[in-house]
């Protein structure tokens, strides 16, 4: 399948071929929608669980962006029955889409609200739910003057299930029915650590893991590591660039600073070097289990950051730069629980890392806070599964 804007526009107008023998099949159809990459990834575990609990159901996944469509096919093509784009919210197009797909129940993740789609679902007696629902403060400010409009739209929903109490209050203010509006938690936190089938010798030291760094961040990490090393001689650095094509540039930065390093691909260890470059694929998520502190890259370069939960799931304190908009909802929770730190400058990065390395009590509180975040959010996946059980036969 091609992943480009032309295909997206054509498909969103309803010009796509329904799956073979779809109309003649009488099994229930469960539809999930995640607008882009973040929402699709958040739905992954839920979709796998849905397939496990409802093996005979037909599962549809839609997205609204080209990148969302691509990641959906890559990660979930073998799990769901059909992947396509969400329709443009226009009368003829929505009707055409629903005539082809024939869903019994529809789950829309996070903030997507489509008035005509919602009204048609109500008319056709299709159960429609918002899950993992959230409304940012900036969006809420814009929505507030139009609460009369949102109340009309939200009346078509069978349920609105939100990430937090704060989001719940916002939906209620906009007119969502109190009996149908509940806090479910955040699906992004309903994860388990990956199986660790690798090992790394820390050489008796504590590891600062700099994960998914981008151009311009490596210098920050190396300079801070050198400064921290003078105060904490046992400190080691495991460096993982987001793109391995940058490995030669990273080596040059280390050479300029006179820093010796080993390569994970050569099985070199912290017994020999204070710095190891993670130049292998597929190991980063597991390597966080060996870290003492994790810095999440993409956050000092306007990339928007990367997923801090890969480290936090191991109870590792997380430090990120100021650019975290790709995962702002996650960082909001981590910082609220004091399980992670979003710093504004490299100097603040150094100060925070130094505090974690110097104060064992502070470190332990932060590590325990990571557990508290996941415990507070746990259960979102099972919440949705129970909704499906109540809505369709199984």
RALINNOR-V568922 format. One line per field, one symbol per residue. psi: psi as a letter, one per 30 degrees, with the letter a starting at -180 (. if undefined). burial: b if it has 16 or more other C-alpha atoms within 10 Angstrom, else e. Layout:
psi->???
burial->???
//
This chain:
psi->kkjleeeeeeefggilkllkgeefkgkkkkkkkkeaeeeeeffeeeeeeeeeeifflkkkkllfleeeeeeeeefgffelfkkakklkikeeeeeeefeeehkfkkkkkcgjjjeeeeeeeeeghkkkkklhklkleeeeeeeefgeeeeeeefffkfkjkleleeeeeeeeefgkkefgjlkfakfffillklkjgllkjgggakkjjjkhllkffeeeeeeeeeeeeefiffklkjkjkejffgeeeeeeeeeefgkkllkefggklffelfkkkjglkgfeeefffflekkkjagfgggfglljfffeffghkkkklafigffheeeeeeeeefhflkjlfleeeeeeeeeeefejeeeeeeeeeeeeeeeeefkfeeeeeeeeeefelk.
burial->eeeeeeebbebbbbeeeeeeeeeeeeebbbbbbbbbbbbbbbbbbbbebbbeebeebbbbbbbbbbbbbbbbbeebeebbebbbbbbbbeeebbbebbebbbbbbbbbbbbeeebbbbbbbbeeebbbbbbbbbbeeeebeebeeebeebbebbbbbbbbbbbbeebbbbbbbbbbbeeebbbbbbbbbbeeeeeeeeeeebbebbbbbbbbbbbebbeebbebbeebbeebeebbbbbbbbeeeebeebeeebeeeeeebbbbeeebbbeebbbbbbbeeeebbbbbbbbbbbbbbbbbbeebbbbbbbbbbbbbbbbbbbbbebbeebbebbbebbbbbbbeebeebbebbbebbeeeeebeebbbbbbbbbeebbbbbbbbbeebeeeeee
//
